[in-house]
Amino acid sequence: MSQASYTLIEGNLPLLISMPHNGTDIADHIKHTMTDVAHKVEDTDWYLDRLYDFAKHLGAYILMPKYSRYVIDLNRDPTGVSLYPGADTTELCPTTSFKSEPLYKDGQQPTEDEITRRINDYWQPYHQAIADTLATMRHQFGKAVMLEAHSIASVVPRFFDGQLPDFNFGNNQGQSCAKSMLESIEQLDFSPYSQVSNGRFKGGYITRHYADPKNNVHTLQLELSQRTYLDEATLAYDQQKADEVKPKLEMLVKQLIVFAQQS
């Protein structure tokens, strides 16, 4: 099902994979206010649709936006409240890249009215799709599980020191899913890749906002290091790397399906 701002692939079991930073488009009326840096959309969670293409055949629901996070960050609180108070972070409508480069030409940053318009045009439809899909799964199966699928450059000095682990899981310090769900993931063999839970990434707005474990809605974020499947210098998809990491992602998704289908 394709809408103006997102695509929802409908599944047949209670797992939704949301990819809120997978989009790359920028509408022309926004693009002309932006810098050449912004036009490159370098901070995209690149190629997640290719990495998780197996999930469609497993029966998962898959939700992907059309537009770039530079237009509006679908994983931010629409009120602008920070997920990590006191830490450096990008805004609901980002004005700088992860390298702190300006995304807008001088004097052309989005106004409050423009931000409101983007919430209505881009943010709200995506979140309505999440809410509706989780409600459908709960009604049909009695349970709903959502994997928030993300990826990020392995080194981003603006946000963290050193190099990230490869698999960064977050469940808001245990609050967004059943303890047994995360434990079953942590017991999987992700070697030779490194992994951590609730390290630098504890789960973003979507993971936190839709979680309701007491009512059988469980959410988990995975921030995958892009060094596991990209040539990070060129942002090109590395087929060999991808072929090596995809079985680990499929193992993860299959484990979430097992949990989702448990009574």
N, C-alpha and C positions, 0 to 999 in steps of 0.2 A: 504494500500500500504506500504510494508516494504522495506526499502533500507538498505544498509550496516550499516548505523549509526543512523537511525531513523525510526519511524513508523508514517504514516499519515492515520488516519481514515477519510474518506471523508464523508462530510455531505450533507445536502440539503437546508441549509439556511445560511445567511451571518454572522455566528459567528464561529470564530476560537478560540479554547482553546489551548494555548501553554504551555507546562510543561518542560521548558529547564533544570531543575535540578532533574528530576525524574529518570534519568538513573543511573545504578549501576555498569555496566561492566567496566573493565579495560583490555585493550589488554595485552597479555603476555609480549610482548617486552617492555612495559612501566611498567608493574607490578613488574618486577624483579628489577627495579631501585628504587622502593618505599619501604617505611617503613611499619611495621605491622599496624601502625595507619592508613595509607592510605588505606590499604586493607579492613578496616572496613567501609569505605565510610560513616562515621557517619554524614557528613553534607549534605546528600541527602535530597531532599524534598520528604520524604517517602510516598509511597502508594497513590500518587495523582491520579493515574489511577483508583484505587479502590474507592476513595472518589468521583470522578467525573464520575463514570461508567454510571450514569443516562443520562449524556449529549449526549452520542451516540444515545440513543433512542429518544432524543428530536430533533436530526438532526444536531447537531453541528459538525464541523470539529475538530479533536483532533490530536495534533502533540506532539510526545514524542521521546526523544533521547534514544539511547541504552546505551551510555557511561556516566560515572560519570563526574560530574563537576570537579573532581580532575584531569581528563585528560585535559579538557579545559572547561572554563566557557562560555557557549553559551550566557550568558547575560552580557558579557563584550565587550567593544569596541576592535576590533582586533588590533588597533594601541597601545593599552595599556593605553589610556587616562582614568583617574579616573572619575567615575560618581559623586563622592563626594570629590572634591579637599580638601586636608588637613585632611580628615578623614581616619582612619585605614580601610583598605579594602583588600580583597584577589585579586591576580593578574589574568590575562587572563588564564595562566596555574599556578594554585595555588601551592605555595611551603610550605605553612603552613595551618593547620586546623583552624577552628574557635576557638579552644583552644590554638592556637599559637604553636602547635606541628609540628615538621618537617614531611613533606610528602615524602621526598626523602632521600635516604642514602647519606652519606657524598660524595660530589663531583659528584653526579649523577643527579643534577637538570637539567631540560631541557635546551638545548642550543638554540640559536636563530634559527638555522636551524631546530631543533626539533619542536620549537614552530610554525614555518612557516608550517612545515609538518602537524601539528595537525590542524592548521587553514584550510588547504586545505582538509584534510581527514574528519574532524568532524564539524568544525564551519561553513564552507561555505555551505555544503549540507543542514544543518538545516536551515540556513538563506535563502537559495534559495527556500526551501520548504515554508517558511513563505511568502516570496515575491510572489511566484507563486500562493499560495492559496489566499492571499489577492487580487491579480490581478484578479483571477478567480471569486471571489465573487463580486468584483466591476463590472466586465464585465457582470455577470449574473443578479445581483440584484441592481446594482447602488450604493451599500453601502457595507462596510466591517467593522466588529467589532472584535477586538481581546481581549480576556481575558488572561493575563499573570498569570498563576496559580502557586503560590509558597507556600512553608511552611517553618517554621524555629522554632528552639527551643524557648521556651517562655522566657528563660533567656540566654543571650550571652554577658557576661561582656566585651568581647573584643570590641563589636560594640555599645552597648547601656547600660545605667544604668537601674536597676530595671527589672520589668517584662513587656513584650510587651502586648498591647491590643490584643484581639483575632482576629479581622478582621482589617487588615491594608491595606487600599486602597491607591493607588497612581496614579495620572494622570499628573505628572510633573507640579504641581502647576497650574493645569487648562489648560495646553497646549496640552495634548495628546488626549482629547476627548471633545465633546460638553458639555457645562456646564449642559445642561438638562439631559445628560446621567448620570453623577455623582450624580446630585441632585435626580434623580429617584432611584438610589441605596441607597443614604443616607436616603431616606424616608421609606425604608423597615424596618421591625421590626426584628432586629437580636438578640433581648433579648432571653435568659439571657447573651448573649455574648457581650463583649465590642467591640467598633469599633472606628476607626479614619481615617481621610483622610489626605494624605500628611503630615503624622507625621514623624516617623523615616524612612519610606520608601515612596519615591515619584515616584517610577517607575524606572526600570533599563534601560539598553541599548535598549533592544527590545521594551519596551513600548515607549521610546522616539524616537528611530530611525524610526520606521514604522508609527508613528502617522502623519496624514495629515487630520485633521478635515475639513478643507476648501474644501477638495476633497472627503469627505465622508469616510475617513478611521479613525476609532476611536479606541483608545487603553486604557486599564486599567489594572493595576497590583493589584492582591490581594496577600498579604503575610499573610498566615493563621498561627496563633500560633499552634504549634504541641501539645500543652497541650489540645487542643479541640478534638483530636482523637487518640493520642498515649499514651502509658505508657512511659513517657519521660526517665525514668531511664533505661529501657531495649530497647527502640525504637520499642516495639511490638505494632501492631495494636490493638487498644482497640475497640472491636465491639460495646459495649454499647455507648461509647463516640461518635464513628463514626455515629451510628444510630441517635444520637441526633443532630449532627451538619449538617449532609447531607441535611435535609430539608431546612436549611438556605442557603446552597450552591445551591440547586436546585431553590430556590426562586430567588437568585441572577442571575443565568443563565437564568431563564425564563424572568426576567426583561430585561436582555441584549438582548434577542431574540425579545422582544416587541420593544425595541428601534431600533434594527437592521432592523426590518421589517416595521418601519414607513417610509413614503415617505418624 
